[in-house]
Amino acid sequence: TAAVTEYGQVVTWGTGQVGQVGHGDKNTCLRPRKVTGFTLEFKSEVGAEEPVCAVACGQLHTLALTAGGDVFAWGKGELGQLGLGSDPNGPINSLRPKRIQGLSLVVSVAAGRLHSAAVTLGGDL
């Protein structure tokens, strides 16, 4: 389960069996806990986090949309649902949020059982 606070922070709780809660481990979280890591490489302020305006939960993965239109993903990505590319050594999973490269000016995100979707400012899906 995921929610966005009034300050643009993401909190998650529930089963973390494949990292879908984004806390850097595979533990179950019984109470809402802040997720960190929504930073952009080109930010001038070291450690400054981009505010999040929306989250979407799939079966075993989670997406977060920042106020700047970037999308972060974490959890299980064996079928590409994280949008983080591919690896010949196996599926790309992530225990913490990672920015999806090449995706910007996003205004909406959705996550299903084994897929993810984003709509850009220009209306592209």
C-alpha positions in Angstrom: 0.0 0.0 0.0 1.3 3.5 -0.8 0.2 7.1 -0.2 1.5 10.6 -0.8 1.6 13.0 2.1 0.7 16.6 1.9 4.4 17.4 1.7 5.0 15.3 -1.4 6.6 12.4 0.5 5.8 8.7 -0.2 4.9 6.3 2.6 4.4 2.6 2.1 3.4 -0.4 4.2 2.5 -4.1 3.7 4.3 -7.1 2.3 7.8 -6.4 0.9 8.6 -9.8 -0.4 10.2 -8.5 -3.6 10.9 -4.9 -2.5 7.7 -3.4 -3.5 7.5 -1.2 -0.4 10.8 0.5 -1.5 12.6 0.5 1.9 15.7 -1.3 0.6 14.8 -4.7 1.9 12.3 -7.5 1.5 10.7 -7.1 4.9 7.0 -6.6 5.6 6.2 -3.2 7.0 3.3 -3.0 9.4 3.0 0.8 9.7 3.4 3.5 7.1 7.1 4.3 6.6 8.7 7.0 4.4 10.3 6.0 1.1 13.4 7.9 0.1 15.4 8.2 -3.1 13.4 10.5 -5.3 16.5 12.5 -6.3 17.5 13.6 -9.7 21.1 13.4 -10.8 21.2 17.0 -12.1 19.8 18.6 -9.0 22.0 21.4 -7.7 21.1 20.7 -4.1 22.8 17.5 -2.9 20.3 15.2 -1.3 17.3 17.3 -2.3 14.3 15.1 -3.0 11.8 15.8 -5.7 8.2 16.1 -4.3 5.9 13.3 -5.4 2.4 14.0 -6.5 1.0 10.5 -7.3 1.7 6.8 -6.7 0.4 3.6 -8.4 0.7 0.1 -7.0 0.9 -3.0 -9.2 0.8 -6.5 -7.8 4.5 -6.6 -7.0 5.8 -3.2 -8.0 5.2 0.5 -7.3 5.5 3.7 -9.3 5.8 7.3 -8.1 5.3 10.4 -10.2 7.2 13.5 -9.2 5.9 17.1 -9.4 8.5 17.6 -12.2 7.1 14.9 -14.3 9.6 12.2 -13.7 8.7 8.6 -12.8 10.4 6.3 -10.3 9.8 2.6 -10.1 10.7 -0.2 -7.6 9.8 -3.8 -6.8 9.7 -6.8 -9.1 10.5 -6.2 -12.7 10.8 -9.6 -14.4 8.5 -8.7 -17.2 9.8 -5.1 -17.7 7.1 -3.5 -15.7 9.6 -1.2 -13.9 10.8 0.3 -17.2 14.4 0.0 -16.1 15.7 -1.9 -19.2 16.9 -5.5 -19.4 19.8 -7.5 -18.1 21.1 -10.7 -19.7 21.8 -12.1 -16.1 18.2 -12.0 -15.1 15.2 -9.8 -14.3 15.8 -6.2 -13.1 14.3 -5.8 -9.7 14.8 -2.9 -7.4 14.5 -2.6 -3.6 14.6 1.2 -3.8 13.1 3.8 -6.2 15.0 4.2 -9.5 14.2 6.9 -12.1 12.9 5.6 -15.4 15.4 7.0 -18.0 14.0 8.6 -21.1 10.6 9.3 -19.6 9.7 12.9 -18.7 6.9 15.4 -18.6 4.6 12.7 -17.3 1.2 13.7 -15.9 -0.3 10.4 -14.9 0.9 6.9 -14.0 -0.9 3.5 -13.6 0.2 0.1 -12.5 -1.5 -3.2 -13.1 -0.7 -6.8 -12.1 2.3 -7.1 -14.5 2.4 -3.8 -16.4 2.8 -0.1 -16.0 1.6 2.9 -18.0 2.4 6.6 -18.1 0.7 9.5 -19.9 2.8 12.5 -20.9 1.9 16.2 -21.0 1.5 15.8 -24.8 -1.0 13.0 -24.4 1.2 10.1 -25.4 0.7 6.8 -23.6 
